[in-house]
Amino acid sequence: MTKLSDFNGYGEEIERWLQLRTSPIAIKLLEKEEDIPEETMRPKRDRGFHLGLCQAFAMSRREGAQVAMLKEDHWCYPPVIAFGLEEPPEFILEGNIDFPNRVADLEAAKRLARTSPRLEHGKYVGVVSAPLKTANFEPDLVVTYCNSAQLRCLLVGIKYKEGYQVTSTIEPGGACIQSTVPVILSGECQVAIPCMGDRKAAHARDDEMIFSVPKSRLEDLMLGLRHMDESGSGYTATTSIMRPEYPLYKPYIEVGRMMGMEVHE
């Protein structure tokens, strides 16, 4: 049985092997307020302000913060609906958010609104996030912000044990939702991209992508990443190789020879 210390160790290993800029995030859904772990910050109660969920995740991965987000802590409504904290208003289900600003057809806007991933209403009261390496709770899933080369390693790693391949629907909106709710609903890994809000409000970088793995597949991922590290095929193997006597620009060769240097093509 996986212990909390094992999960913390996973966080340290992933961060080290992939040379991540920010920490993998442990995320747990809360069924009642009493489930909030000790030493967890509540934005509204403890800081006197609201946050977007993407900002809470950013605080966890960048600053090492452990943050719980209940309805009263949220500033941005989509995750309040997606995590089942409130039912979506009919105004949204009729497509009034996406049409005409994001899609040109009202029926398409309605379809998008009605099929957007959502958890059962009332099942959860919130969500808590923290760096995987320091979280004092067992996660339901782990979310990692990475570049494309690091993402490749994660996809290779999760494939190692059983040939498991990740299939994702890439939705450009609501990264805090797309990287979490489909994983909870399906029990499968997910690839997502930072949305406009994640980039503007939570400072996600242009070269970042998101990989999410449910708790049930985390050990398989670690097995694959360890194999890659031991076999020398991990992330550092995809970086540029230091090559002695690399090809020189011809004028450099000519000038070098004029100076008595041993240079050649």
Secondary structure, DSSP 8 states (H G I E B T S, - for coil): ---HHHHHHHHHHHHHHHT-SS--EEEEEESSGGGS-TT-B-IIIIISS-B-HHHHHHHHHHH---EEEEGGGBSSSHHHHHTTSS---HHHHTTTTTTTTT-S-HHHHHHHHHHS----TTT-SEEEEEETTT-SS--SEEEEEE-HHHHHHHHHHHHTTT---------SS-HHHHTTHHHHHHSS-EEE---HHHHHHS---TT-EEEEEEHHHHHHHHHHHHHHHHHT-SGGGGS----TT----HHHHHHHHHTT-----
